[in-house]
Amino acid sequence: MKKPLIGTVATFLVAGAAAFVGGVPAQAAAPAATSVTSADKSVAKPVAAVNFAGTVALSNCSGSLVRMPGSAASDPALVLSNGHCLETGMPGPGQVVLNQSSSRSFTLLNASGSGVATLRATKIVYGAMTDTDVSIYQLNTTYASIQSRYGIAPLTIAATHPVQGTSIKVVSGYWKKIYSCSVDGFAYRLKEADWTFKDSLRYTSTCNVIGGTSGSPVVDASTNQVVAVNNTINENGETCTLDNPCEVDQNGAVTVRPGIGYAQETYGIPACFAAGNRFDLTLPGCTLPRP
């Protein structure tokens, strides 16, 4: 986890949260592959390749325009990034930011990575670095308005746990770069400096993310749905220090994987949203840390 980048200076995100680098701006959400029957033949409808549409660039990180599986076009739009990318600074262990006013701006990207609009937040719906590393902003506009004006649809957050071996793309709106790799596995606990994350998604080695990619959506290449949010990498082999997360198993055994990156799963987020994109930590099935 890196310190947030300032302007175009390539300093790493989050001073105090280990290798939090995250980030993969992905394309606008596309429907999962479906089967179409013609005569006696079943033809798979291909899913478009992941691109930058629907991803955003922050002042110091990456992020994405997202919807829940049950979100409506008329709902206020949401942006997903890392907790360590908050403009208010990195939340401490146990700290939760909830419904805090914000006027932060985001540059919305099209498929080729060009900026097509500036979106603006009205509030930080949720932000934390306990168990996860996530920030969710509510915008001053709707999905329908964004799609009508700019032709960009939001990415959908999958409501199911990611699967080992899945081909994924980490799409960084900040650097306009897409990393390709697979889900290598999951860390029971991931410890970085003072922060601990639960059930973190581990990348195979080709997703060698850097500072500025923090907050990028991790997109399932077969469905174009968001399964995690990029947040850290072990940079130089240190053990459990800032920018050098370590894995801790159920028995307390520590494993260090130099050069390996991680993301925080997002499948639990939809359970915390009711109709109208109303966020509610007390909803059944919502397991995000509470204040």
Salt bridges, closest charged atoms under 4 A:
GLU87 OE1 - ARG104 NH1 3.51
ASP131 OD2 - LYS198 NZ 3.71
ASP133 OD2 - HIS84 ND1 2.66
ASP184 OD2 - ARG202 NH1 2.94
ASP199 OD2 - HIS161 NE2 2.81
GLU235 OE2 - LYS2 NZ 1.61
ASP243 OD2 - LYS2 NZ 3.70
GLU247 OE2 - ARG202 NE 2.71
GLU247 OE2 - ARG257 NE 2.78
GLU265 OE1 - HIS161 NE2 3.21
ASP280 OD2 - ARG278 NH1 3.40
